[in-house]
Amino acid sequence: MDNASEQLVQGARILRAEGEAIAALAERIGTMPAFTEAVRAVHECTGKVVLTGVGKAGIIGQKISATLASTGTLSIFLHPVEALHGDLGRLQRDDVVIALSNSGSSEEIVRLLDHIKRRGTKLIAFTGQADSPLAHHADITLCYGPIEEACPLGVAPSVSTTVMLALGDALALTVMEMRKFQPEDYAAFHPGGALGRKFLKVEEVMTFRRGERLSTAEEGLTLAEALRQAEQVERRTGAMLLVDGEGKLTGILTDADLRRKLVAADAAALLDQSVRDVMTKNPKRIRLGDLASQAEAMMNRYRIDELPVVDDADRPVGVMDVQDLLGVKTIRE
């Protein structure tokens, strides 16, 4: 196929064939009680959901397993050949197995069926053949019907694997919704991904943790007394937080602020002043439970490198430093 226009026509034909198959399945699934049964079985599973399949169907099974695992359902992939050579030990009675085979007659899957049933494990089948060995032995069969592959020879898995993948997504994401899976849950499972970082809370990335001593001082002290007090804290940031008698945040004094004031005034006289007169009063702050991305936006807007973190009583519990955000790549380096 040398003609570019013919190549475009062929590409469109393949995409259309796969899209039409998924659309047909969407219409069919509305009258498929087995889908509801499969969703319930996965949602109520007290063990793990085990995906298995061979060839291209196995690759699709790995992707479905990964989607389940990342959305709140414990899941692994079990290769049917390796299962017959010792990996059956991974399979427990309270697991749910989802086996993928378009023909439902793949030799590796058929050989595995008896061992799955012997363990009393619930079996869900994804197949295109309702009268196949897989469909016959499964507790729940999701049969999407005969598929015409988009391959020019009509043999390479293409439409069938697309339908399997879409069906797996429908199952996994329906269960995800039933679990009331929240953005913070997603972030916990995806700490290295951009979407996961988007939902990180300030307490997960701030410099200090609960119970650690912050560099704080009472606003009534002199600057010299406040500096001496701050030096007693082993772990420091580039800012001192000032509090009132109730421990509430009233001000902040950064190293850069202090440097500028020392240059502009007599150093000895400055050290004798009340730190209340030197600090930046009523500084910007962020609360526990807020998103790290909100802290990023505030630091960018006001061009500050340190942002106090306070609790509901406005007492400082930590400091967000620009380096904290860089460390988790919440902002661009």
C-alpha positions, 0 to 999 in steps of 0.5 A, a space after each residue: 500500500 504505497 498510496 498515502 490516501 489509501 493508507 489514510 483510508 485503511 487507518 480510518 477503517 481500522 479505527 472505525 471498526 474498533 470504535 463500532 465494536 465498543 459502541 455495540 458493546 455499550 448498547 449490549 451491556 445495558 441488558 447484560 446482568 452478568 456485568 452487574 454480577 462481575 462488578 459485585 464480585 470484584 467489589 466484594 472480593 476479600 482477597 485479590 483480583 487475579 487477571 490471566 490470559 495468554 498472548 495479546 489477551 494476556 497483555 490486555 489482562 496486565 493493563 486491566 490489573 494495573 487499572 484495578 490496582 491503581 483505583 483501589 482494588 488489590 490485583 495481580 496478573 498471573 501468567 497461565 503457563 507460569 501458573 502451571 509451573 508453581 505460580 498457582 501458589 499465588 492463588 487463594 480461595 478468596 480471590 477472584 480470577 478474571 480470565 481473558 480469551 477471545 476464543 475461550 479455547 486457548 490451550 493454556 487457559 483451558 488447562 488452568 480452568 480445572 485448577 482454578 475451580 479446584 481451589 473454589 475461586 470465583 471465575 469471571 470470563 471475558 470471551 467472544 464465544 458463549 459456547 467455549 470451555 472458558 464460558 462453560 466453566 466460568 461462574 460469570 461470563 461476559 460474552 461480547 459476541 463474535 468479533 471480526 478483526 480489523 487485521 487485513 488477514 482477519 487474524 491478528 487480535 485488534 478489535 477483540 483486544 480493544 473490546 476486552 480493554 474497554 470492558 475491563 475499564 468499564 468493570 474497574 472504573 465502575 468498582 472504583 466509583 462504588 468504593 468512593 475512591 477520592 482524589 487523595 486516594 489516587 494521590 496516595 497510589 500515584 506519588 510519582 505521577 503528575 496527577 498524583 502530585 496535583 493532589 498532595 496535601 501540604 503536610 505531605 511535603 512541608 519541611 517540618 512534621 508534627 512533633 518536630 520543633 519549629 524555629 518559633 519565638 514569642 513576639 515580645 522578645 527582643 530580636 537578640 533573644 528571639 535569634 538565640 531561641 531560634 538557634 536552639 532548634 537543630 533543624 532550621 529553615 530560612 525563616 523564624 515564625 513569631 507567635 503571641 502568648 496563645 501560640 498563634 502566628 503573628 509574624 515571620 522574619 526571614 533571613 533575607 528580611 534580617 539581612 536587609 534591616 542590618 544593612 539599613 540600621 545600627 546592628 547593636 540597636 536593632 538587636 535590642 528592638 522588640 522582634 515585633 517591630 522587626 517582623 513582617 506582621 500577619 504573614 501569608 499562611 496555608 492550613 493543614 489539609 490544603 493542597 500543595 498546589 495551593 501553596 505553590 500558587 500563593 508562593 508564586 503570586 506573592 514571590 515568597 520562598 517560605 510559607 507558614 503552615 498553621 492548624 485550625 487554631 492558627 498555630 504554626 505546625 510547619 513551613 512550606 519551603 520552595 525547595 519542598 515543592 521542587 523536591 516533589 516536582 509540584 512546580 517546574 525546576 
